Amino acid sequence: MRLYRFRDTYVAFTLLKGFNSEYLDDVAALLDSLSGIVKPAEVQLFDADRVVDEEHVEAAIVNAVLSYNSPLRVARSLKVEFLLKLAATDQISEALKRVGLSSSTRRVAVCIFGSDVEHLLKSCDNVAKRLKGEEADFSDVNSRLDELMQTYDIKAGELENVQAESTPDALKKLLIQRMATSRL
């Protein structure tokens, strides 16, 4: 589990594998149920295999907080604004298609947004227990590169134009650029 802070917003984040996949049958009901566990905080779930790494998540948090607290925000809640930034799009339907949970989800990521650190950490533990998952990481990014490029509609030529030490870093930089410029 990680804890991030940007301005007055704290975010507890965890990545889970081996979770109870029965929950994927009704994601809306799952989110409603988890919202009750984390109140007054907000919870967002996404498919971790559709994200490059933790820096991708961090950049989405920063961009979401900045956007949400500006006239340029798209969503009515920070958790949805975060999902849009994570998916590098302004369209909720496209964000759900890119990073939303589906029957093929193998690893689920949990972000809980709020201002009470103790409550966020406790809530993150409770959500992980509820999902019956064990902590995981993003160490397999190289094996997911083709899927990630397809998910975000990125061509190999685009990555060649990004100055980076590796292909995963180039992909991450390109996505962060898309996040930052999505509403300009």
Backbone as CSV, one residue per row, in Angstrom:
resi,resn,N_x,N_y,N_z,CA_x,CA_y,CA_z,C_x,C_y,C_z
1,MET,0.841,-1.173,0.000,0.000,0.000,0.000,0.888,1.238,0.000
2,ARG,0.449,2.246,-0.742,1.163,3.515,-0.814,0.220,4.636,-0.399
3,LEU,0.803,5.704,0.088,0.030,6.894,0.417,0.641,8.064,-0.339
4,TYR,-0.182,8.767,-1.100,0.253,9.935,-1.848,-0.446,11.160,-1.282
5,ARG,0.225,12.297,-1.422,-0.384,13.562,-1.019,-0.078,14.587,-2.091
6,PHE,-1.116,15.278,-2.508,-0.943,16.424,-3.392,-1.898,17.502,-2.919
7,ARG,-1.326,18.628,-2.556,-2.077,19.726,-1.955,-2.807,19.190,-0.720
8,ASP,-4.117,19.367,-0.650,-4.871,18.927,0.529,-5.480,17.541,0.359
9,THR,-5.133,16.863,-0.702,-5.725,15.564,-0.995,-4.719,14.445,-0.728
10,TYR,-5.179,13.440,-0.013,-4.386,12.229,0.221,-5.031,11.095,-0.565
11,VAL,-4.191,10.186,-1.026,-4.685,9.033,-1.775,-3.979,7.781,-1.275
12,ALA,-4.762,6.817,-0.812,-4.229,5.499,-0.467,-4.377,4.641,-1.713
13,PHE,-3.305,3.930,-2.051,-3.280,3.148,-3.285,-2.747,1.754,-3.001
14,THR,-3.410,0.752,-3.554,-2.888,-0.610,-3.487,-3.232,-1.334,-4.780
15,LEU,-2.433,-2.326,-5.078,-2.589,-3.137,-6.277,-2.751,-4.577,-5.825
16,LEU,-3.823,-5.239,-6.278,-4.156,-6.580,-5.790,-4.228,-7.606,-6.905
17,LYS,-3.717,-8.785,-6.612,-3.884,-9.920,-7.519,-4.587,-11.022,-6.735
18,GLY,-5.114,-11.988,-7.441,-5.771,-13.108,-6.780,-7.035,-12.718,-6.045
19,PHE,-7.673,-11.637,-6.474,-8.906,-11.184,-5.820,-10.079,-12.039,-6.265
20,ASN,-11.183,-11.901,-5.575,-12.393,-12.656,-5.886,-13.002,-12.112,-7.183
21,SER,-12.829,-12.820,-8.290,-13.282,-12.339,-9.597,-14.802,-12.308,-9.742
22,GLU,-15.534,-12.910,-8.808,-17.005,-12.837,-8.860,-17.479,-11.388,-8.778
23,TYR,-16.663,-10.535,-8.166,-17.037,-9.128,-8.044,-17.105,-8.433,-9.397
24,LEU,-16.446,-8.980,-10.400,-16.425,-8.351,-11.718,-17.747,-8.501,-12.452
25,ASP,-18.636,-9.353,-11.946,-19.939,-9.546,-12.578,-20.799,-8.288,-12.508
26,ASP,-20.632,-7.501,-11.444,-21.406,-6.273,-11.279,-20.513,-5.218,-10.628
27,VAL,-19.724,-4.529,-11.463,-18.754,-3.553,-10.968,-19.460,-2.382,-10.275
28,ALA,-20.602,-1.956,-10.807,-21.324,-0.840,-10.188,-21.752,-1.190,-8.760
29,ALA,-22.250,-2.398,-8.562,-22.650,-2.835,-7.218,-21.427,-2.931,-6.307
30,LEU,-20.322,-3.403,-6.857,-19.086,-3.486,-6.076,-18.646,-2.098,-5.617
31,LEU,-18.639,-1.132,-6.527,-18.244,0.232,-6.168,-19.184,0.834,-5.129
32,ASP,-20.485,0.588,-5.271,-21.447,1.069,-4.269,-21.141,0.467,-2.905
33,SER,-20.874,-0.818,-2.876,-20.566,-1.513,-1.627,-19.290,-0.960,-0.998
34,LEU,-18.259,-0.771,-1.809,-16.989,-0.256,-1.300,-17.108,1.201,-0.861
35,SER,-17.967,1.962,-1.521,-18.183,3.357,-1.131,-18.694,3.441,0.299
36,GLY,-19.529,2.485,0.670,-20.022,2.441,2.047,-18.921,2.163,3.052
37,ILE,-17.933,1.372,2.653,-16.805,1.041,3.534,-15.889,2.243,3.741
38,VAL,-15.692,3.057,2.706,-14.694,4.124,2.763,-15.253,5.502,3.107
39,LYS,-16.566,5.659,3.166,-17.168,6.969,3.436,-16.517,7.620,4.638
40,PRO,-16.245,8.898,4.595,-16.610,9.916,3.607,-15.628,10.034,2.449
41,ALA,-14.652,9.184,2.375,-13.686,9.199,1.271,-14.341,8.656,0.001
42,GLU,-13.617,8.760,-1.118,-14.089,8.251,-2.407,-13.180,7.117,-2.849
43,VAL,-13.752,6.074,-3.428,-12.959,4.935,-3.901,-13.085,4.804,-5.418
44,GLN,-11.966,4.463,-6.055,-11.959,4.183,-7.483,-11.159,2.907,-7.723
45,LEU,-11.682,2.051,-8.588,-11.008,0.812,-8.964,-10.666,0.888,-10.448
46,PHE,-9.563,0.253,-10.832,-9.221,0.180,-12.247,-8.374,-1.054,-12.505
47,ASP,-8.282,-1.400,-13.778,-7.528,-2.574,-14.214,-6.044,-2.215,-14.216
48,ALA,-5.287,-2.779,-13.302,-3.869,-2.443,-13.143,-3.030,-2.853,-14.343
49,ASP,-3.470,-3.823,-15.109,-2.715,-4.240,-16.287,-2.814,-3.230,-17.421
50,ARG,-3.679,-2.241,-17.274,-3.853,-1.200,-18.284,-3.119,0.087,-17.902
51,VAL,-2.228,-0.012,-16.901,-1.465,1.131,-16.404,0.014,0.773,-16.472
52,VAL,0.851,1.731,-16.851,2.275,1.454,-17.019,2.927,1.103,-15.684
53,ASP,2.813,2.011,-14.708,3.458,1.795,-13.413,2.927,2.804,-12.399
54,GLU,3.546,2.851,-11.226,3.077,3.760,-10.180,3.239,5.224,-10.551
55,GLU,4.253,5.555,-11.327,4.416,6.952,-11.755,3.250,7.381,-12.641
56,HIS,2.736,6.471,-13.432,1.558,6.741,-14.253,0.383,7.087,-13.327
57,VAL,0.218,6.309,-12.262,-0.857,6.557,-11.284,-0.637,7.896,-10.582
58,GLU,0.592,8.152,-10.134,0.913,9.416,-9.453,0.603,10.613,-10.339
59,ALA,1.011,10.547,-11.604,0.756,11.649,-12.527,-0.742,11.874,-12.710
60,ALA,-1.504,10.798,-12.757,-2.961,10.925,-12.883,-3.556,11.568,-11.639
61,ILE,-3.029,11.231,-10.463,-3.508,11.854,-9.219,-3.266,13.358,-9.264
62,VAL,-2.049,13.758,-9.577,-1.699,15.185,-9.625,-2.559,15.912,-10.648
63,ASN,-2.657,15.351,-11.859,-3.452,15.994,-12.903,-4.931,16.056,-12.540
64,ALA,-5.434,15.022,-11.889,-6.845,15.011,-11.494,-7.129,16.074,-10.438
65,VAL,-6.271,16.188,-9.443,-6.472,17.201,-8.392,-6.405,18.601,-8.994
66,LEU,-5.414,18.839,-9.853,-5.303,20.153,-10.498,-6.536,20.456,-11.344
67,SER,-6.955,19.494,-12.147,-8.092,19.682,-13.030,-9.397,19.834,-12.248
68,TYR,-9.569,18.989,-11.244,-10.818,18.999,-10.474,-11.019,20.335,-9.759
69,ASN,-9.933,20.952,-9.351,-10.020,22.235,-8.635,-9.902,23.429,-9.572
70,SER,-10.206,23.230,-10.847,-10.145,24.312,-11.828,-11.447,24.363,-12.623
71,PRO,-11.651,25.417,-13.378,-12.843,25.488,-14.231,-12.823,24.482,-15.383
72,LEU,-11.695,23.828,-15.619,-11.567,22.897,-16.735,-11.974,21.469,-16.395
73,ARG,-12.429,21.243,-15.185,-12.760,19.869,-14.808,-13.895,19.321,-15.666
74,VAL,-13.860,18.009,-15.834,-14.851,17.318,-16.653,-15.877,16.628,-15.754
75,ALA,-15.427,16.035,-14.676,-16.268,15.183,-13.832,-16.797,15.926,-12.603
76,ARG,-17.838,15.350,-12.029,-18.423,15.900,-10.802,-17.775,15.354,-9.543
77,SER,-16.894,14.366,-9.698,-16.205,13.799,-8.533,-14.727,13.629,-8.852
78,LEU,-13.912,13.701,-7.823,-12.474,13.544,-7.996,-12.127,12.145,-8.499
79,LYS,-12.854,11.125,-8.029,-12.536,9.759,-8.448,-12.753,9.554,-9.949
80,VAL,-13.753,10.205,-10.521,-13.990,10.093,-11.966,-12.985,10.956,-12.729
81,GLU,-12.673,12.128,-12.203,-11.647,12.973,-12.824,-10.319,12.214,-12.879
82,PHE,-10.008,11.490,-11.811,-8.797,10.666,-11.768,-8.832,9.595,-12.861
83,LEU,-9.942,8.908,-13.003,-10.057,7.856,-14.014,-9.847,8.423,-15.422
84,LEU,-10.396,9.607,-15.664,-10.203,10.263,-16.967,-8.732,10.572,-17.209
85,LYS,-8.066,11.107,-16.212,-6.645,11.435,-16.366,-5.817,10.165,-16.534
86,LEU,-6.112,9.150,-15.756,-5.388,7.887,-15.854,-5.484,7.311,-17.260
87,ALA,-6.659,7.416,-17.859,-6.902,6.886,-19.202,-6.501,7.865,-20.306
88,ALA,-6.066,9.072,-19.918,-5.626,10.099,-20.871,-6.708,10.413,-21.896
89,THR,-7.906,10.679,-21.387,-9.035,11.013,-22.253,-9.984,11.955,-21.502
90,ASP,-10.860,12.605,-22.257,-11.894,13.458,-21.660,-13.257,12.774,-21.667
91,GLN,-13.323,11.572,-22.209,-14.589,10.861,-22.345,-14.694,9.733,-21.322
92,ILE,-15.727,9.759,-20.503,-15.897,8.749,-19.464,-16.040,7.358,-20.080
93,SER,-16.784,7.244,-21.155,-16.959,5.925,-21.784,-15.619,5.376,-22.287
94,GLU,-14.783,6.243,-22.824,-13.460,5.812,-23.298,-12.563,5.436,-22.120
95,ALA,-12.653,6.189,-21.027,-11.860,5.877,-19.832,-12.239,4.505,-19.284
96,LEU,-13.520,4.210,-19.233,-13.974,2.908,-18.738,-13.512,1.787,-19.668
97,LYS,-13.531,2.049,-20.958,-13.069,1.053,-21.924,-11.568,0.796,-21.759
98,ARG,-10.814,1.862,-21.506,-9.359,1.726,-21.397,-8.909,1.113,-20.073
99,VAL,-9.421,1.624,-18.963,-8.870,1.202,-17.664,-9.911,0.636,-16.705
100,GLY,-11.155,0.551,-17.136,-12.196,0.015,-16.270,-12.057,-1.489,-16.057
101,LEU,-12.676,-1.974,-15.009,-12.654,-3.407,-14.717,-13.527,-4.153,-15.711
102,SER,-13.095,-5.361,-16.041,-13.860,-6.206,-16.965,-13.648,-7.663,-16.576
103,SER,-14.293,-8.551,-17.288,-14.148,-9.979,-16.990,-12.717,-10.467,-17.215
104,SER,-11.922,-9.718,-17.972,-10.535,-10.132,-18.218,-9.542,-9.538,-17.212
105,THR,-10.019,-8.746,-16.267,-9.138,-8.129,-15.271,-8.481,-9.198,-14.406
106,ARG,-7.155,-9.139,-14.320,-6.388,-10.083,-13.494,-5.862,-9.435,-12.216
107,ARG,-5.620,-8.117,-12.306,-5.142,-7.370,-11.144,-5.955,-6.096,-11.025
108,VAL,-6.438,-5.832,-9.854,-7.245,-4.642,-9.629,-6.447,-3.652,-8.788
109,ALA,-6.531,-2.386,-9.163,-5.890,-1.327,-8.396,-6.979,-0.538,-7.678
110,VAL,-6.662,-0.113,-6.466,-7.607,0.609,-5.615,-6.998,1.949,-5.248
111,CYS,-7.729,3.026,-5.488,-7.339,4.360,-5.031,-8.472,4.897,-4.164
112,ILE,-8.105,5.374,-2.993,-9.092,5.973,-2.092,-8.655,7.402,-1.809
113,PHE,-9.534,8.359,-2.121,-9.251,9.786,-2.029,-9.920,10.382,-0.797
114,GLY,-9.182,11.201,-0.056,-9.768,11.850,1.102,-8.778,12.761,1.803
115,SER,-9.128,13.149,3.026,-8.264,14.066,3.770,-7.789,13.500,5.102
116,ASP,-8.387,12.413,5.565,-8.022,11.799,6.843,-7.130,10.586,6.585
117,VAL,-5.838,10.745,6.849,-4.855,9.715,6.506,-5.163,8.387,7.196
118,GLU,-5.440,8.421,8.485,-5.737,7.181,9.219,-6.928,6.457,8.616
119,HIS,-7.969,7.201,8.325,-9.167,6.612,7.735,-8.855,5.999,6.367
120,LEU,-8.049,6.700,5.554,-7.702,6.188,4.227,-6.934,4.877,4.316
121,LEU,-5.953,4.815,5.204,-5.147,3.600,5.343,-5.995,2.427,5.838
122,LYS,-6.848,2.703,6.812,-7.744,1.661,7.338,-8.727,1.213,6.245
123,SER,-9.261,2.164,5.514,-10.209,1.847,4.441,-9.548,1.019,3.347
124,CYS,-8.320,1.355,3.019,-7.599,0.609,1.971,-7.393,-0.845,2.412
125,ASP,-7.040,-1.044,3.678,-6.910,-2.403,4.212,-8.248,-3.142,4.156
126,ASN,-9.319,-2.454,4.539,-10.647,-3.078,4.542,-11.105,-3.450,3.131
127,VAL,-10.810,-2.604,2.155,-11.180,-2.904,0.767,-10.387,-4.112,0.270
128,ALA,-9.092,-4.151,0.577,-8.265,-5.292,0.157,-8.789,-6.590,0.765
129,LYS,-9.175,-6.540,2.035,-9.744,-7.738,2.680,-11.057,-8.130,2.031
130,ARG,-11.876,-7.150,1.714,-13.175,-7.414,1.090,-13.006,-8.076,-0.284
131,LEU,-12.015,-7.602,-1.033,-11.770,-8.161,-2.361,-11.002,-9.481,-2.309
132,LYS,-10.479,-9.788,-1.136,-9.735,-11.036,-0.908,-8.532,-11.158,-1.843
133,GLY,-7.827,-10.035,-2.011,-6.654,-10.035,-2.875,-5.376,-9.903,-2.084
134,GLU,-4.274,-10.230,-2.740,-2.970,-10.057,-2.118,-2.205,-8.998,-2.893
135,GLU,-1.341,-8.271,-2.192,-0.637,-7.156,-2.801,0.244,-7.611,-3.971
136,ALA,0.292,-6.776,-5.005,1.075,-7.058,-6.211,1.852,-5.799,-6.583
137,ASP,2.538,-5.843,-7.731,3.282,-4.674,-8.195,3.217,-4.586,-9.719
138,PHE,3.883,-3.569,-10.262,3.873,-3.328,-11.706,5.128,-3.851,-12.395
139,SER,5.839,-4.776,-11.805,7.152,-5.191,-12.304,7.135,-5.832,-13.695
140,ASP,6.000,-6.189,-14.210,5.918,-6.898,-15.496,5.583,-6.001,-16.688
141,VAL,5.921,-4.726,-16.624,5.504,-3.784,-17.662,5.988,-4.189,-19.055
142,ASN,7.165,-4.729,-19.186,7.670,-5.105,-20.513,6.792,-6.146,-21.197
143,SER,6.232,-7.052,-20.430,5.370,-8.084,-21.017,3.995,-7.534,-21.405
144,ARG,3.668,-6.316,-20.957,2.362,-5.716,-21.245,2.438,-4.578,-22.256
145,LEU,3.608,-4.309,-22.810,3.783,-3.140,-23.684,2.842,-3.132,-24.884
146,ASP,2.734,-4.241,-25.586,1.855,-4.282,-26.764,0.409,-3.997,-26.387
147,GLU,-0.044,-4.612,-25.297,-1.422,-4.384,-24.830,-1.619,-2.921,-24.442
148,LEU,-0.641,-2.335,-23.765,-0.751,-0.933,-23.358,-0.792,-0.003,-24.569
149,MET,0.050,-0.265,-25.544,0.058,0.580,-26.743,-1.272,0.476,-27.493
150,GLN,-1.833,-0.715,-27.521,-3.136,-0.891,-28.164,-4.230,-0.192,-27.355
151,THR,-4.179,-0.336,-26.053,-5.178,0.294,-25.177,-5.247,1.801,-25.390
152,TYR,-4.086,2.441,-25.495,-4.024,3.898,-25.612,-3.857,4.380,-27.052
153,ASP,-3.987,3.455,-27.999,-3.902,3.772,-29.424,-2.609,4.523,-29.754
154,ILE,-1.492,3.925,-29.338,-0.179,4.522,-29.560,0.584,3.666,-30.568
155,LYS,1.122,4.324,-31.572,1.917,3.645,-32.605,3.392,3.660,-32.202
156,ALA,4.140,2.674,-32.673,5.561,2.562,-32.338,6.327,3.822,-32.721
157,GLY,5.971,4.421,-33.844,6.638,5.644,-34.285,6.518,6.786,-33.301
158,GLU,5.388,6.856,-32.602,5.213,7.899,-31.598,6.218,7.751,-30.464
159,LEU,6.457,6.510,-30.058,7.390,6.258,-28.954,8.830,6.563,-29.355
160,GLU,9.146,6.355,-30.624,10.500,6.624,-31.101,10.850,8.101,-30.999
161,ASN,9.848,8.971,-31.003,10.073,10.412,-30.936,10.173,10.944,-29.514
162,VAL,10.017,10.072,-28.530,10.079,10.485,-27.126,11.458,10.157,-26.575
163,GLN,12.108,11.148,-25.983,13.412,10.901,-25.368,13.210,10.203,-24.035
164,ALA,13.645,8.952,-23.988,13.496,8.162,-22.770,14.526,7.045,-22.782
165,GLU,14.802,6.511,-21.591,15.800,5.451,-21.462,15.293,4.090,-21.932
166,SER,13.980,3.913,-21.943,13.415,2.620,-22.320,12.045,2.829,-22.964
167,THR,11.548,1.793,-23.590,10.226,1.872,-24.204,9.130,2.103,-23.162
168,PRO,9.148,1.401,-22.011,8.131,1.703,-20.996,8.183,3.158,-20.511
169,ASP,9.389,3.709,-20.371,9.505,5.110,-19.958,8.963,6.052,-21.032
170,ALA,9.222,5.742,-22.296,8.702,6.555,-23.391,7.175,6.522,-23.394
171,LEU,6.613,5.348,-23.194,5.161,5.208,-23.149,4.582,6.021,-21.999
172,LYS,5.191,5.906,-20.843,4.716,6.652,-19.670,4.793,8.161,-19.913
173,LYS,5.901,8.640,-20.473,6.046,10.073,-20.740,4.992,10.555,-21.736
174,LEU,4.738,9.771,-22.747,3.725,10.139,-23.736,2.336,10.213,-23.097
175,LEU,2.016,9.240,-22.245,0.712,9.257,-21.570,0.594,10.438,-20.614
176,ILE,1.667,10.751,-19.905,1.641,11.897,-18.983,1.448,13.191,-19.775
177,GLN,2.078,13.286,-20.940,1.877,14.454,-21.790,0.420,14.551,-22.227
178,ARG,-0.171,13.426,-22.616,-1.585,13.417,-23.013,-2.492,13.828,-21.853
179,MET,-2.170,13.344,-20.641,-2.951,13.729,-19.457,-2.926,15.233,-19.263
180,ALA,-1.728,15.770,-19.309,-1.531,17.189,-19.005,-2.179,18.111,-20.034
181,THR,-2.314,17.647,-21.254,-2.847,18.498,-22.314,-4.265,18.141,-22.727
182,SER,-4.911,17.244,-21.999,-6.210,16.728,-22.439,-7.320,17.777,-22.480
183,ARG,-7.265,18.824,-21.679,-8.346,19.834,-21.688,-7.849,21.211,-22.108
184,LEU,-6.703,21.287,-22.731,-6.194,22.607,-23.151,-6.778,23.032,-24.472
